[in-house]
Amino acid sequence: MKIAEQLKSKIDFKTKPLGALGLLEELALQVGITFDSLSPVLKAPHLVVFAADHGIALEGVSAYPQEVTRQMVLNFLNGGAAINVFCAQHDIHLEIIDAGVNCDFDPELPLGKRKVGKGTSSFLNGPAMSPDIAALCLANGAGIVDTIAGKGCNVIGFGEMGIGNTSSAAVLMSVLCGLPLQDCIGRGTGLDDVQFQLKQAVLEKAIANYGGTDDIHALMAHFGGYEILQMAGAMEAAAKKNMLVLVDGFIATVAYLCAYKMDSSIREKAVFTHQSDEKGHQLLLKTLEAKPLLQLGLRLGEGTGCALAYPLIVSAVNFLNEMASFESAAVSNKS
């Protein structure tokens, strides 16, 4: 009997009506299949936040100045952000990666050093980065996962920080899914009506100016961000190592989309932790036929949805491993 069939039987014969634990049952099945075990164990959970700046932010598409990326990285390192609080609460190891922030950080800071440049170029009239830099981003993300997996981790979540990255994500979603830009674009960090109209106009022009191919690597290099591509490379590598991949909000789901376009087998390992309040995320989850675990109106990024959903994954594993069966509890099953 295949592991999926064995797990399904184990879940169905717990002391409950069939399907009564809803998404937790699907989650338990997924975790068991990912780890190839009837009694899976979550080990050394990690959450990695990739930070980088975006040239497109200089076109007026964000309500916040680019400087905020650097400031928030320092806030992460000082333990003052939401993700610090939630990771500490749930005993998740947090790592912050400089994928391409427009700043020279103190080399003594406990910061993962994967900088490939001080922010991308604006993709309004040209590519955000070269193909070689895009490939380096994917390799950097994979390298980070290699190191973390070596510490015994088998469940990993991903977050991001980068002023302007909702613009990059919206365009990638539009061109990769064949969806109208207006259905993918949102207000990001809180744009007013005038700012939102400018953002849409800038991004529409950027897409119109693109003369490249539909190849996934070409599109990632032209419209991507350093942190988005490093996250995509990390997700792809984690899935290949049979790690459980926790996907956060809009930006992280677009990174997952990029990874999925490169290797669709990642779908079996991915857990979509929440549906954010960002307009494009709701449509993207629907397009991917993904079931988010939480709907809390979040739109923060940082991997906060991953950290908040992690206890649900623990609960799914615990019921699978510890809940009695009808036979062991001497409880009559329905005929």
Steps between C-alpha positions, in 0.01 A plus 500: 500500500637843406579750776211725392251214534642400838480855628146541372395181680670613820324838486159354415507255791572759768217543753302755298257511210661482157641837403398663828839673544470664161815663366702354786443156350624615160797661670587187697484297180725748319757508781509121520548465125769771494699327775406149376389404850189379682631680809661820369701733721553871441866580558682830563246735336660798326367820349713695255431865414663627180545877468585706192428832335326567169581759238133520406436660840670814370217537246255595776322166536536476880363705788825451692855611411758238404688573823237303690643170371831566680322622811280193519797265459657665804167466681497126423855466630406690817200272561239772463282382211185290497686203355746508791213483748319214327813293434605534864150401611503180296870413534577552131859587410506829306764598245523835320667507157636807323417403142559849362422789735626843394726527802841392629415328827747457784673169416474398866120490489338151513377542143512242223720655234364416155499849350517495122464876458366810671147466370379404156478738207160645419323267259298787353726532198734203533574182699515498878813284482715301261439129433824419683389688812160330486674160487722604793190592701349155445830337599530719810155395618583134446826540688324645802263202511792258469653652815174498694416142397843402632382611844227236495214729391213341306244783513585844370304819443587805293435871535623819337565869543548743214339833425349473152477123493121489459556666161747233391269229633191639328673516162646150535157366595344670199752378243542149644130431546369691199280716721411869451734723702208682662393170659848444644591845628417623850567793729807338653614693806197730487486711184233769468291524181742729314803287593317182402413641157865594448612152604264339252609732219870436566456123507282495188769695317770263627314198362436678170872580473605136544619345177642173630377141495252317720776283646471487879867590554478797264189633673650456847814688399305784340229557761627323811659609823812363661306382805219349289741295290711390796178391672394309186835323487475418868148360465597285205803363687300431816239303306772291335627415849150385601464784747159646577488842331291766676384775265413839646304781332486666159871550434594154627222339296634669187845361588329160532337559160846554349628182667192311380559614141853360528398174671133418555577222750539768769120500529504178701722655770346849521268615780325831435484649846254786451305715259621855525293814464693591184261483204728302273569233759140387518484455122841333489403242763182428302700466179739257670206309654667548838323476835639752750495395865417845637307810395592776743510804272881509518705705255832533677731246339808406704376140512249587771233271355745208508578552867134541595393187309781281630307390813226364272758285324620378839139415590457304176812296574402449864153368425647262243756369748313513831125479445347161572352277234159337534676171562751621761234695691241221476254747346241370257538632146193564286384193313 
